[in-house]
Amino acid sequence: MPQDHKRMRNWKFRSMALRLMSWDHKRTKLEVSVHGRMSMERVPVQSRDIAIIGYEEKTLTLEVAFRGGGVYHYQNVPAEIYKNLMSATSHGTYFNQNIKDSYSYKKIS
């Protein structure tokens, strides 16, 4: 792939991530597919540190977008952990205690 196309693809993805991070938290759900690779339901959350949480059950991938920047994919996260995260009184506390150091992750943006 030519270098210009790589830069454009990366720019588009970062641009999408920034739009997601500024999404109105009153909206209930949004679904995004990046180049047809993964369709993931993402939910804006009320949290001091976390802006959006997404989950793809087929791949057991948890996506966390932080308000301070950075979007991470946590691999092999069971659906039960995702459900518990979404129903937790504090998303940030649950994330720090049960996910952050327990699952492998990759920074995607």
Secondary structure by P-SEA (a helix, b strand, c coil): ccaaaaaaaaaaaaaaaaaaaaccccccbbbbbcccccbbbbbbbbcccccbbbbbccccbbbbbbccbbbbbbccccaaaaaaaaacccaaaaaaacccccbbbbbcc
